[in-house]
Amino acid sequence: MILIAVIHMIPLAVMFLNSVRSNDAIRKRLIAFPEEIHWENFVTAWIRGGYLDAYISNLIIGLSAAAIVLCVTGFAAYGIVKLDAPGKRFFRTYFTAGLSIPGFAIIATLFFMFNRVGLINSRIGMIIIYSAINIPFNFMFVHAFFEGMPKELDEAARIDGASELQNFGYNVLPLAKPIFSTVMLIVFVNVWNEFLFSNTFLQDEKVRTVALRFYNFVGKNSGDPAYIYAAAVISVLPILMIYMLMQDTFVEGMTSGSVKG
């Protein structure tokens, strides 16, 4: 564990240290503690990179996609696991099959379809794409959690006269908060880090995401390593903060395969 932690921490440490050093100092020695703190690197990187628009795009797309994935996977897993609905096996296989389809295999078809209906350079188009590609894995995730929940809770709710929607909202949802929080975090991080689809469908600077902004920033500022490191910190800092704030919930959701009564 210590070795794995060191392997992961060294690149992050170099990135944070170099983000507050000068360009000349980095060119002389790549790895060193800063002799002077240059906070202005972040201001320059933020303005040059247009990160305000990128943050707005990522927040809108990421939160919207996470909400859609939560609704679809939650209701689908509930229906398949807890209801005697026709076609349960088919829909479970349908969702699972999505895990076997690589993104590059469908990107050309999607591009021509979206171009025809006017969803290129559209946040709505990206929300649709990210929702679709994140549903299969997270459905299996939520499905496994729901299967581990005691059936006696559902039977007691039905005996008391609760509808399926009431059972889901008042009985299942409170118990599933850890798994839903984990799913939301996974989807948001996937959207934040995704590059292939955003680079293909978002060609307008106004709607480009953080990953695209950083990619373009590196190409335009290759002679200013300090600004590149500062831009890298700006790009990854929100995700690191979210992980640190939600690490307990994330671990609980990842490890909870059943509910103990």
VOKE-509241 format. One record per residue: x, y negated, z negated of N, C-alpha, C, CB in turn. Coordinates in steps of 0.2 Angstrom, whole numbers, padded with zeros to 4 digits, always signed. Atoms other than C-alpha are relative to their C-alpha. Glycine has a CB too. Example, Ala and Ser with C-alpha at 12.3 -4.5 7.8 and 13.67 -1.06 7.14 Angstrom:
2
+0004+0006+0000+0062+0022-0039+0004-0006+0000-0005+0000-0006-0004+0006+0001+0068+0005-0036-0004-0005-0003+0002-0002+0007
//
This chain:
261
+0004+0006+0000+0000+0000+0000+0004-0006+0000-0005+0000-0006-0004+0006+0000+0014-0012-0004+0003-0001+0007+0006+0001-0005-0004+0000-0007+0023-0008+0013-0005-0003+0005+0002+0007+0002+0005+0002-0004+0006-0011+0022-0001-0008-0001-0006+0004+0000+0002+0007+0002+0003-0027+0013+0006-0005+0002+0000-0001-0008-0006+0004-0003+0021-0034+0017+0000+0000+0007+0007+0004-0002+0000+0000-0007+0019-0029+0035-0005-0006+0003-0002+0007+0003+0005+0005-0002+0003-0040+0036+0001-0007-0003-0007+0003-0003-0001+0007+0003+0009-0054+0025+0006-0004+0003+0001+0001-0007-0005+0004-0003+0025-0058+0034-0002-0005+0006+0006+0005+0002+0002+0005-0006+0017-0065+0050-0004-0005-0003-0004+0004+0005+0004+0005+0003+0005-0074+0040+0004-0006-0004-0006+0002-0005-0004+0005+0003+0018-0082+0029+0004-0004+0005+0005+0004-0005-0004+0004-0005+0029-0087+0044-0005-0005+0003+0003+0005+0005+0005+0005-0003+0013-0095+0052-0001-0006-0005-0006+0004+0002+0002+0005+0005+0008-0105+0036+0007-0005-0001-0002+0003-0006-0006+0004+0001+0026-0111+0033+0002-0004+0006+0006+0005-0002-0002+0004-0006+0030-0116+0051-0005-0005+0002+0001+0005+0006+0005+0005-0001+0013-0125+0052+0001-0007-0003-0007+0003-0002-0001+0007+0003+0020-0139+0041+0007-0002+0001-0002+0001-0008-0007+0002-0002+0038-0139+0048+0000-0005+0006+0004+0006+0001-0001+0004-0006+0044-0151+0062+0002+0005+0006+0005-0005-0001-0002-0004-0006+0047-0145+0080+0007+0002+0000-0003-0004+0006-0008-0001-0001+0066-0147+0079+0002+0005-0006+0003-0007-0002-0002-0004+0006+0067-0138+0062-0002+0008+0002-0004-0001-0006+0001-0006-0002+0058-0123+0070+0004+0003+0006-0008+0000+0002-0005-0002-0005+0069-0123+0085+0006+0002-0002+0000-0006+0006-0006-0002+0002+0084-0122+0075+0000+0006-0004+0003-0006-0005+0001-0006+0004+0078-0109+0063-0007+0002+0000+0003+0000-0007+0007-0002-0001+0062-0099+0066-0003+0001-0007-0001+0006+0004+0002-0001+0007+0060-0093+0048+0004-0003-0005+0000+0008-0001-0004+0004+0005+0064-0105+0034-0006-0004-0004+0005-0005+0003+0005+0004+0004+0055-0115+0020+0001-0007+0003+0002+0001-0007+0000+0007-0002+0050-0132+0025+0004-0005-0004-0007-0003+0001-0003+0005+0004+0062-0146+0020-0004-0006-0001+0007-0002+0004+0005+0005+0001+0048-0159+0023-0006+0003+0002+0002-0006+0004+0006-0002-0001+0030-0156+0023-0004-0005+0006-0005+0000-0006+0003+0004-0006+0022-0162+0040-0008+0002+0000+0003+0001+0006+0007-0001+0000+0003-0162+0036-0003-0002+0007-0004-0003-0006+0003+0003-0006+0000-0172+0052+0000+0005+0006+0005-0006+0002+0001-0005-0005+0003-0156+0062-0007+0002+0001+0005+0006-0002+0007-0002-0001-0015-0151+0058-0004-0005+0003-0002+0002-0007+0004+0005-0003-0022-0167+0063+0001+0000+0007+0002-0007-0003-0002+0000-0007-0013-0167+0080-0003+0006+0003+0007+0000+0001+0003-0006-0003-0018-0149+0083-0008+0000+0000+0002+0006-0004+0007+0000+0000-0036-0152+0078-0003-0004+0005-0002-0003-0007+0002+0005-0006-0038-0167+0090+0002+0003+0007+0003-0007-0001-0002-0002-0006-0028-0160+0104-0004+0007+0002+0007+0002+0000+0004-0006-0001-0037-0143+0103-0007+0000+0001+0002+0005-0005+0007+0001+0000-0054-0150+0102-0004+0005-0005-0003+0001+0007+0003-0006+0004-0058-0138+0087-0006-0002-0003+0005+0001-0005+0006+0002+0003-0073-0148+0081-0006+0004+0005-0001-0007+0000+0005-0003-0005-0083-0142+0097+0001+0008-0001+0001-0002+0007-0001-0007+0000-0075-0125+0095-0003+0003-0006+0007+0002+0000+0003-0002+0006-0081-0123+0077-0007+0000+0000+0003-0004-0006+0007+0000-0001-0098-0128+0081-0003+0005+0005-0002-0007+0004+0002-0005-0004-0099-0116+0095+0000+0007-0003+0004+0001+0007+0000-0006+0003-0093-0102+0085-0005+0001-0006+0007+0001-0004+0006+0000+0006-0105-0106+0070-0006+0002+0003+0000-0006-0004+0007-0002-0004-0120-0106+0082+0000+0007+0002-0001-0006+0005+0000-0006-0003-0115-0091+0091+0000+0006-0005+0005+0001+0006-0001-0005+0005-0109-0081+0077-0005+0002-0005+0007-0001-0004+0006-0001+0005-0123-0084+0064-0006+0002+0004-0001-0007-0003+0006-0002-0004-0136-0082+0078+0000+0008+0001-0001-0004+0006-0001-0007-0002-0129-0065+0084+0000+0004-0007+0007+0001+0003+0001-0004+0006-0127-0059+0066-0007+0001-0003+0004-0004-0006+0007-0001+0002-0145-0063+0062-0004+0005+0004-0003-0007+0000+0003-0004-0004-0151-0054+0077+0002+0007-0001+0001-0002+0008-0003-0007+0002-0140-0039+0073-0003+0003-0006+0007+0000+0000+0003-0002+0006-0147-0038+0056-0007+0002+0000+0001-0006-0006+0007-0001-0001-0165-0039+0061-0001+0007+0004-0003-0005+0004+0001-0006-0005-0163-0026+0075+0003+0007-0004+0004-0001+0006-0003-0006+0003-0152-0013+0065-0004+0001-0006+0007-0001-0002+0004-0001+0006-0162-0016+0049-0007+0004+0001-0001-0006-0004+0007-0003-0002-0179-0012+0057+0001+0006+0003-0004-0005+0004+0000-0006-0004-0173+0001+0069+0002+0006-0005+0006-0001+0005-0002-0006+0005-0164+0011+0055-0005+0002-0005+0006-0002-0004+0006-0001+0004-0179+0009+0044-0005+0005+0003-0003-0006-0003+0005-0004-0004-0191+0016+0057+0003+0007+0001-0001-0004+0007-0003-0006-0002-0179+0030+0062+0000+0005-0006+0006+0000+0004-0001-0004+0006-0175+0036+0044-0006+0001-0004+0005-0004-0004+0006+0000+0005-0191+0032+0034-0007+0001+0003+0001-0006-0004+0006-0001-0002-0205+0033+0046+0000+0006+0005-0002-0006+0005+0001-0006-0005-0212+0048+0056-0002-0002+0006-0005+0005-0003+0002+0003-0006-0212+0039+0072+0003+0004+0006+0004-0007+0001-0002-0004-0006-0211+0047+0089+0006-0003+0004-0006+0000+0005-0006+0002-0004-0195+0047+0099+0006-0002-0004-0002-0006+0004-0005+0002+0004-0184+0045+0084+0007+0002+0002-0001+0003-0007-0007-0002-0003-0170+0056+0091+0002-0003+0006-0001+0008+0001-0002+0004-0006-0170+0047+0107+0003-0006-0001-0007-0001+0005-0003+0007+0001-0168+0030+0100+0006+0001-0004-0005-0004-0004-0006+0000+0004-0155+0036+0088+0006+0002+0005+0000+0006-0005-0005-0002-0005-0145+0044+0103+0001-0006+0004-0003+0006+0004+0000+0006-0004-0149+0028+0113+0005-0005-0003-0006-0003+0001-0005+0004+0003-0140+0017+0100+0007+0002-0001-0003-0002-0007-0007-0003+0001-0126+0029+0097+0004+0000+0007-0001+0007-0002-0003-0001-0006-0123+0030+0116+0004-0007+0002-0005+0001+0006-0003+0007-0001-0119+0011+0116+0008+0000-0002-0003-0005-0004-0007+0000+0003-0102+0015+0106+0004+0003+0006+0000+0004-0006-0004-0003-0005-0096+0024+0122+0001-0004+0006-0002+0007+0002-0001+0004-0006-0097+0010+0134+0005-0006-0001-0007-0003+0002-0005+0005+0001-0082-0001+0135-0002-0007+0003+0007+0002+0003+0002+0007-0003-0084-0020+0138+0002-0001+0007+0002-0005-0005-0002+0002-0006-0074-0021+0153-0004+0003+0006+0007+0001+0001+0003-0004-0005-0085-0008+0162-0007-0004+0002-0002+0007-0003+0007+0004-0001-0101-0020+0161+0001-0007+0001-0004+0001-0005-0001+0007+0000-0093-0037+0162-0001-0003+0007+0007-0002-0002+0001+0003-0007-0094-0039+0181-0007+0000+0001+0003+0004+0005+0007+0000-0001-0112-0034+0182-0004-0005-0004-0003+0007-0002+0002+0005+0004-0116-0045+0167+0001-0007+0003+0002+0000-0007-0002+0007-0002-0107-0060+0175-0005-0002+0006+0007+0000+0003+0005+0002-0005-0118-0059+0191-0007-0001-0002+0001+0006+0006+0007+0001+0002-0134-0057+0182-0001-0006-0004-0002+0006-0005+0000+0006+0004-0130-0071+0170+0000-0006+0005+0005+0000-0005-0001+0005-0005-0125-0082+0185-0006-0001+0003+0006+0002+0005+0006+0001-0003-0141-0079+0193-0006-0003-0004-0003+0007+0003+0005+0003+0005-0152-0084+0178+0002-0006-0004-0002+0006-0005-0002+0006+0003-0141-0098+0173+0002+0000-0007-0005-0005+0000-0003-0001+0007-0133-0091+0157+0007-0001+0000-0003+0006-0003-0007+0001+0000-0115-0095+0162+0001-0007-0004+0003+0000+0007-0001+0006+0004-0108-0108+0150-0006-0002-0004+0002-0006+0005+0005+0001+0004-0122-0105+0139+0001+0003-0007-0007+0002+0003+0000-0003+0007-0122-0102+0120-0005+0006-0001-0001-0005-0006+0005-0005+0000-0138-0092+0122+0002+0006+0003-0007-0003+0003-0003-0005-0003-0130-0081+0134+0005+0004-0004+0003-0001+0007-0005-0003+0005-0116-0077+0122-0003+0003-0006+0006-0005-0002+0004-0003+0006-0128-0074+0108-0003+0007+0002-0005-0005-0002+0002-0006-0003-0136-0061+0119+0005+0006+0001-0004-0001+0007-0005-0005-0001-0120-0052+0124+0003+0002-0007+0006-0004+0004-0003-0002+0006-0113-0052+0106-0005+0004-0004+0003-0006-0004+0005-0004+0003-0129-0046+0099+0000+0007+0002-0007-0003+0000+0000-0006-0003-0129-0032+0111+0006+0005-0001-0001+0000+0008-0006-0004+0001-0111-0026+0109+0001+0002-0007+0006-0004+0003-0001-0001+0007-0112-0027+0090-0006+0005-0003+0000-0006-0004+0005-0004+0002-0128-0017+0088+0001+0007-0001-0006-0001+0004-0002-0007+0001-0122+0001+0091+0003+0002-0006+0003+0002+0006-0004-0002+0005-0109+0002+0078-0004-0002-0007+0007-0004+0000+0004+0002+0006-0119-0008+0065-0006+0004-0002-0001-0007+0000+0006-0004+0001-0134+0002+0068+0002+0007-0004-0004+0002+0007-0002-0006+0004-0125+0018+0063+0002-0001-0007+0006+0003+0004-0002+0002+0007-0118+0009+0048-0006+0000-0004+0004-0007+0000+0006+0001+0004-0135+0004+0042-0004+0007-0001-0005-0006+0003+0004-0007+0000-0143+0021+0047+0003+0004-0005+0001+0003+0007-0003-0004+0005-0130+0030+0036-0002-0002-0007+0007+0000+0001+0002+0002+0007-0134+0019+0021-0008+0002-0001+0001-0008+0000+0007-0001+0001-0153+0021+0023-0001+0007-0001-0004-0003+0006+0000-0007+0001-0151+0040+0024+0001+0002-0007+0004+0004+0005-0002-0001+0007-0143+0039+0007-0004-0002-0005+0007-0002-0001+0005+0003+0005-0157+0030-0001-0005+0005-0003-0004-0006+0002+0005-0005+0002-0169+0040-0012-0007-0001+0003+0000+0000-0008+0006+0001-0003-0185+0044-0004-0006-0001-0005-0002+0007+0004+0005+0001+0005-0194+0044-0020-0003-0008-0001+0002+0002-0007+0002+0008+0001-0194+0024-0020-0005-0001+0006+0007-0004+0001+0005+0001-0005-0203+0024-0003-0007+0003-0002+0003+0003+0007+0006-0004+0002-0216+0037-0009-0004-0004-0005+0002+0007-0002+0003+0004+0006-0219+0027-0025-0003-0006+0003+0005-0002-0005+0003+0006-0003-0222+0011-0014-0006+0001+0004+0005-0003+0004+0006-0002-0004-0234+0020-0003-0006+0002-0004+0002+0005+0005+0006-0002+0004-0244+0027-0017-0003-0006-0003+0003+0005-0006+0002+0007+0002-0245+0009-0024-0004-0004+0005+0005-0004-0003+0004+0003-0005-0253+0004-0008+0004-0005+0004-0006-0004-0003-0004+0005-0003-0238-0006-0001+0000+0002+0008+0007+0000-0003-0001-0001-0007-0237-0008+0018+0007+0002+0002-0003-0005+0005-0007-0001-0001-0221-0003+0027+0004-0006+0000+0001+0004+0007-0004+0006+0000-0216-0021+0029+0001-0002-0007-0004-0005+0004-0001+0002+0007-0219-0024+0011+0005+0005-0004-0007+0001-0004-0005-0005+0003-0209-0008+0006+0007-0003+0003-0001+0007+0003-0006+0002-0002-0195-0015+0017+0002-0006-0003+0000-0001+0008-0002+0006+0003-0195-0032+0010+0001+0000-0007-0005-0005+0002+0000+0000+0007-0198-0029-0008+0004+0006-0003-0007+0000-0003-0003-0006+0003-0190-0012-0010+0007+0002+0003-0005+0006+0001-0006-0002-0004-0177-0008+0003+0005-0006+0000-0002+0003+0007-0005+0006-0001-0170-0025+0006+0004-0002-0006-0004-0006+0002-0004+0002+0005-0164-0029-0011+0005+0005-0002-0004+0000-0007-0005-0005+0001-0155-0012-0012+0005+0000+0006-0003+0007+0000-0005+0000-0006-0147-0015+0005+0004-0007+0001-0004+0001+0006-0004+0006-0001-0140-0032+0002+0007+0001+0001-0001-0004-0007-0007-0001-0001-0122-0026+0001+0001+0002+0007+0003+0005-0005-0002-0002-0007-0123-0017+0018-0002-0005+0005-0005+0007+0001+0002+0005-0005-0132-0031+0026+0005-0006+0000-0007-0003-0002-0005+0005+0001-0119-0044+0019+0006+0003+0004+0002-0001-0007-0006-0003-0003-0105-0032+0026-0001-0001+0008+0001+0007-0002+0002+0000-0007-0114-0031+0043+0001-0007+0003-0007+0003+0002+0000+0007-0002-0116-0050+0044+0008-0002+0001-0003-0004-0005-0007+0002+0000-0097-0052+0040+0003+0003+0006+0003+0002-0006-0003-0003-0006-0092-0039+0053-0002-0003+0007-0002+0007+0000+0002+0003-0006-0102-0047+0067+0003-0007+0001-0008-0001+0000-0002+0007-0001-0097-0065+0063+0008+0000+0001-0001-0003-0007-0007+0000-0001-0078-0060+0062+0001+0003+0008+0003+0005-0005-0001-0002-0007-0080-0050+0079-0001-0005+0005-0005+0006+0001+0002+0005-0004-0088-0065+0087+0006-0005+0000-0007-0003-0002-0006+0005+0001-0074-0077+0080+0006+0002+0004+0001-0001-0007-0007-0002-0003-0060-0066+0087-0001+0002+0007+0002+0006-0004+0001-0003-0006-0068-0060+0103+0003-0005+0006-0007+0001+0001-0003+0004-0005-0059-0066+0119-0002+0002+0007+0007+0001+0000+0002-0002-0007-0064-0056+0134-0006-0003+0003+0000+0008+0001+0006+0002-0002-0082-0060+0136+0000-0008+0000-0006+0003-0004+0000+0007+0001-0080-0078+0130+0004-0004+0006+0003-0003-0007-0004+0002-0006-0066-0081+0143-0003+0000+0006+0007+0003+0000+0004-0001-0007-0077-0075+0157-0006-0004+0000-0002+0008+0000+0006+0003-0001-0093-0083+0153+0000-0007-0002-0005+0004-0004+0000+0007+0003-0088-0099+0144+0006-0004+0004+0001-0001-0007-0005+0003-0004-0079-0110+0157+0000-0008-0002-0001+0001+0007+0001+0007+0002-0085-0127+0150+0004-0001-0006-0007-0002+0000-0003+0001+0006-0074-0135+0137-0004-0001-0006+0005-0006+0001+0004+0002+0005-0088-0141+0127-0003+0006-0004-0006-0004+0002+0003-0006+0003-0095-0123+0123+0005+0005-0002-0005+0003+0004-0005-0005+0001-0078-0114+0122+0001+0001-0008+0006-0002+0003-0001-0002+0007-0075-0104+0106+0007-0001-0003-0002+0007-0001-0007+0001+0003-0060-0105+0094+0005+0004+0003+0000+0002-0008-0005-0005-0003-0051-0090+0102+0002-0003+0007-0002+0007+0001-0001+0003-0006-0052-0099+0119+0004-0006-0001-0006-0001+0004-0003+0007+0001-0047-0116+0112+0008+0002-0002-0003-0003-0006-0007-0001+0002-0031-0108+0104+0004+0002+0006+0000+0005-0006-0003-0002-0006-0027-0099+0120+0002-0005+0005-0004+0005+0004-0001+0006-0004-0028-0115+0130+0005-0004-0003-0006-0003+0002-0004+0005+0003-0019-0125+0117+0007+0003+0000-0002+0000-0008-0007-0003+0000-0004-0113+0117+0003-0001+0007+0000+0008-0001-0002+0001-0007-0003-0114+0136+0002-0008+0001-0005+0002+0005-0001+0008-0001-0003-0134+0136+0005-0003-0005-0007-0003-0001-0004+0003+0005+0008-0136+0121+0006+0005-0002-0003-0002-0007-0006-0005+0001+0022-0123+0123+0006-0003-0003+0001+0004+0006-0006+0003+0003+0035-0135+0119+0000-0003-0007+0002-0006+0005+0001+0003+0007+0028-0140+0102-0002+0006-0004-0006-0006+0000+0002-0006+0004+0029-0124+0091-0003-0002-0006+0006+0004-0001+0003+0002+0007+0024-0134+0075-0007+0000+0001+0003-0006-0002+0007+0001-0001+0008-0139+0083-0004+0007+0001-0001-0005+0006+0003-0006-0001+0005-0121+0089-0002+0004-0006+0004+0004+0005+0001-0003+0006+0007-0114+0072-0006-0003-0004+0007+0000-0004+0005+0003+0003-0004-0127+0065-0007+0002+0003+0001-0008+0000+0007-0002-0004-0018-0123+0078-0001+0008-0002+0001+0000+0007+0002-0007+0002-0016-0104+0073-0003+0000-0007+0007+0004+0000+0003+0001+0006-0019-0109+0055-0007-0002+0000+0004-0004-0005+0006+0003-0001-0034-0119+0060-0005+0006+0003-0001-0006+0004+0004-0005-0003-0040-0104+0070-0002+0006-0005+0003+0003+0006+0002-0006+0004-0039-0090+0057-0002-0002-0008+0007+0004-0001+0001+0002+0007-0041-0100+0040-0008+0001-0002+0001-0007-0001+0007-0002+0003-0061-0099+0040-0001+0007-0001-0005-0002+0006+0001-0007+0001-0060-0080+0042+0003+0002-0006+0003+0004+0006-0004-0002+0006-0047-0078+0029-0004-0002-0007+0007-0003+0000+0004+0003+0006-0058-0089+0017-0006+0004-0001-0001-0007+0001+0006-0004+0000-0073-0079+0021+0001+0007-0003-0004+0001+0007-0002-0006+0003-0064-0063+0017+0001+0000-0007+0006+0003+0004-0002+0001+0007-0057-0069+0001-0006-0001-0005+0005-0006-0001+0006+0001+0004-0074-0075-0005-0005+0005+0000-0004-0006+0003+0005-0005+0000-0084-0060+0000+0004+0007+0000-0004+0000+0007-0003-0007+0000-0071-0046-0002-0003+0005-0004+0007-0001-0002+0003-0005+0004-0080-0038-0016-0007+0003+0003-0002-0003-0007+0006-0002-0003-0097-0038-0007+0002+0005+0007-0004-0006+0003-0002-0004-0006-0087-0031+0009+0002+0007-0002+0005-0004+0003-0002-0007+0002-0079-0017+0000-0006+0004-0003+0005-0001-0006+0006-0004+0003-0095-0012-0009-0005+0002+0006-0004-0005-0004+0003-0002-0006-0104-0012+0008+0003+0006+0004-0002-0006+0004-0004-0005-0003-0091-0002+0016+0000+0007-0003+0007-0002+0002-0001-0006+0003-0090+0011+0003-0007+0003-0003+0004-0001-0006+0007-0003+0002-0109+0013-0001-0003+0004+0005-0004-0006-0003+0003-0005-0005-0115+0028+0008-0007+0002-0003+0004+0005+0002+0006-0002+0003-0129+0031-0005-0002-0005-0006+0001+0008-0003+0003+0004+0006-0139+0023-0019-0001+0004-0006-0006-0004+0002+0001-0004+0006-0138+0030-0036-0006-0003-0004+0007+0000-0004+0006+0003+0003-0154+0028-0046+0002+0001-0008-0006+0004+0001
//
